[in-house]
Amino acid sequence: MALAVLLTGCSVLRIAYSQAPALAYWWIDGYVDLNDAQSAKLRDAIDRWFEWHRRTELPRYAALLARAQREVMEPTLSAAQLCAWRDEAQRRLDAALDEATPAFAALMLTLTPEQIRHMQAKMAKSSEELKRDFAQADKAERARGAFKRTLERYENLYGKLDEAQRKKLGELLAASPFDAERWLAERERRNAELIALLTTVAASGRDAEAARAQAQAQAAVRVLAERALRSPRPDHRAYQERLTQENCALAAAMHNATTSAQRQYARNKLKGWEDDVRLVVAGGNGNGSNGGVNDNGTTR
């Protein structure tokens, strides 16, 4: 989640990456309500994870952003090309989760029944917020919300879309197989599975020998990560795959409707992100020589 926030743009990345360990800690604490012993261990684990990520993963992000600059200048892209980017993002996320597994497992083993109940209540609140944002009873309001969110993403990369492009985006979204109720129902099932697994793992931490409990907890983390990304239910996995393919096709269609000026805008935006990532890798303090402005005059 922190990485998704950071990559929304920019000079924000350079400034926020140094703050990301604290943000990650407070996000987890908001769900778990950590005690003093858990807090100390988690802060140390988060710092080590971000140091690994800065050293190991960010150079890969910079290389991917450099590659994206070349591809985004092509006047036409296929859905398969866009899905290849999705697959690469999945590989990077898998690597991040693998690195975080021991720390998550150690935390899970120390959770109390009260903390698990606190997490359950927090998840229920989050679900209600998502329902308000994505599953409004008024279908027109729901469509407006989806259009606004998606338009902001495309305009963040390509700059302002014209009326014809906005109309095309609306038509593509109207034809999307995305089903908010289905997505939220699957999320509720995963949340229930998470609570059940956390309860079992925490109990094993109190009863089992330490090394065996840690191994079991790490296996549980991997199960949770796999379920979060790939549903264990065949019907929902098929739906996820269909939605992924449709989203890739939508992204390709929108790219293919851009002008050369918009593609140049996107190229410059990606170059700015690459520069920012490389500054973070090098330990830069966010005070770049161009003050966060791209060579086309747009602010990163």
N, C-alpha and C positions, 0 to 999 in steps of 0.2 A: 504494500500500500504506500509506503514511504517513497519507493522508487517511482510509482505511478505519479505521485504528486510532484516529485522532483523533475520528471521528464515532461511536465506540462509546459515547461518553457525555460531554459534560459539562464539569465543571470540569476534567476531564482535558484537554479540548480547549484551554482557556485556558492551562493550564500547559504542555502538550506542544507547542503550536504553535510556541512559541519554541525548543523543543528539536528540532523536526522537521528543520531543515536538517542538524543533526549526525546524527540518526538515519538520514536518507536517505543521507548520505555514508558512514556505517559499513556500511549495508546493501549499497551498491554496492561498497565496498572489500572486503567479505567475499566477493563474487563474483569480483572482478577482480584483487585484490591490487595496488592502484595504486602507481605509483612517485611520487617527490617532485614531478616536473613535472606529472603527471596530477592529483595530489591538489590542488595549488594552483589549477589551472584549474577543477577540478570543484567545489571548495568555493565559489569565486566564482560559478560558474554556478548552483549550488544556491541560494545566497543571493539572487541576482537573480530566480530562478524563484519563490521563496517571497514575495519582495516584490511581484512581479507578481500572484501568486495572492491575497495578502492584499488588495491594492488592487483587483483586477479581479473575481476569482471569489467571494471570501467575501461581498461584498454580494449577489451573486446567490443564494448559499446561504441567506443570511438571509431573502431574499424568498420563496424556496421553502419554508423552514421556516414562515414566517408563513402561506403558503397551505395547507400541510399541516395546520396547526392547525385551519383551518376544515373541511377535508375529513374529518379524523379524527373529528370530532364527528358526522358523518352516520351514522345507524344502519346503512345499507347502502351498500356500494360495489361497483362492477362490476369484473370482470377488466380491462376496457378502461381504466378509470380508473387501476388499479394499473400497467398496462403503460405508460400515459402517463408515470408517474413514472420507470419504468425508461428510457424513451426520453430523458427530460430528463437523467437521470444519465449516459446515454451521450453526450449533447451536451456536458456539462460535462467528461467525461473526454476527449473528442476535443479540446476546447479546451486542456486541460492538456497533452496529448501534443504538440499543435502547438507550444505555447510551449517545450516541452523539446527539440524536435527538433534545433535547431542544436547544443546542448550535447552531446546524445547522439551526434550525427554526429561532432563534433570528437573525442570520446573514442574512438569506434570506429576512427577513422583512426590512432590511436596505439597500439592494442592490439598486443602482441607474441604470437607463437605460444605462449609459456609462459603468458601471461595467459589466452588462449583455452582452453588445456588446463585451467587452474585453474578457469575458469568451467564447463567441461564436467563436471569432477569434482564441483563444488559442486551443479550441477543434478541430477546422478545421485543424490547424497545426498538432495537435497530430494525427488526422485521416490520414493525408498524410504520416506521419512517419510510422504508422502502415501498411499502404498499401505497402510502400517500403520494410518493414521487412517481411510481411506475404503474400502478394499477388503479388509477382513478376510475370511479364508476362511470363518469362522463367520458365516452370514447373520444370525443373531439378534444377534450382537455388532455387526455392521455396522448393523443397524436401530436398535439402542440408541444407537449413536454419532450417527447422523443425527437421531434424535429429541431427544437431549440438546442437540446444537448448535442445532437449530431452536427448541426450547423456550426456550433461553436468549435467543435473539433476540426472540421474541415477548414474553417476560416482561420484558425490558429496556424495551420500549416500553409494553406494556399493564399491567404489574404481574402478579401471580400469577394463573395460569390455574386454573380449578377442574377437577375430575375429568372432567366431561363435555367440557370444552374440550380437555383433554389427550387424551382418547380420540379426539375428532374429528381432532386434529392427527396422531395415530398412524395413523388410517385414511387420511387424505389422503396422508401420506408413503408409506404402503404401496402406494398406487395411483400414485405418481409415476413417470414414465418415466425418471428419472435413472438412468444406468448408469455406475457408478464405473469399471469396466474400460474402457468406451468413452471416457470422459472422460480417463482416464490415458493411454490409447493415443494419443489425439489430442495430448495434451500432449507426449508423447515425440516425436511427429512434428514438432511445432512447435519443440521444443528442438533437434532435429537440423537443421532448416532454419535456425534461429538461428545455430548454430555454423558451418554452411556459409557463410552470408551474412557473418558477422563475419570469417571467414577471407578471403573475397574482398575485402571492403571494406578490411580492414587492409592487405592486399597492394597494393591500388590506392593507398592512402595513401603507400606507399613508392615507387611507380612513376609515378603520374600527377601532372600539374600541379595545384597546390594548389587553385585555384578549382574545377576540374573534379572533383577528388577529393571536395571538400566537398559539391558538388551531388549527386554519386553517393551519398555517404554519407547525406545527408538523404533522398534518395529511398528508400534502403534502410531507414532508420528508419521511414518511413511505411508501407512494405511490412510490416515486422515488426509495427507497431502494428495495422494492418488485419488481419493474420493472427491476431494474438493475440485480437482481439475478434470477428472474423468468419472462420470457417474458409474456406480457399480450396476445400475439397472439398464439392461440392454435397450429398452424402449427410449429411455432418456438419452443414452449415449448416441443412439441413432439421430435423435432430435438435435443434440448438440453438434453432431457432424454436419447435418443438413444446414443448420443455422450458420456454422462456420463457413461452409461453402458459399452460402448466399451472401454473407457479409463480405467475403473476398470479392465476389462478383460486384457487389454494390461499390466497394472501394475502387475497383478497377473502372467501373462505369463512370464514377465521379472524376477520377483522374483523367480519363480519356476525354472528358468534357471540358478540361481546363484549357486556358490559353497559354501561349508561350510565356507571357509575362507572369502568370500565376505559377507556372512551373519554375521560373527563375526565382520568384519570391520564396517558393518552397525550398529550392536548392540553397538559397541564402540562409533561410531559417535553420535548415539542417546543418549547414556549415557553422553557424553560430553555436548550435548545440554541441557539435563536435569539438569546437574550440573550448567551450566551457568544460566539457568532460575531460579534455586533456589537461586543462588547468587544475582541475580537481586531482587528477592522477599525479600531477607534478607537485601537488601541495600548494597550488595557487590560492590567494586570499580573496579572489573575486574582484580585484581591481584591475581588470583588463585595460589595455591601452586605448581601446575604442569605446570605453564606457558602456558596453552592452548594446552597441548599435551595429547592425549589419552594414555591409558595404553598399546595400541598396537603400539605406536610410531607414529601414524598419527596425523597431526595437525588439530585441530578443526576449 
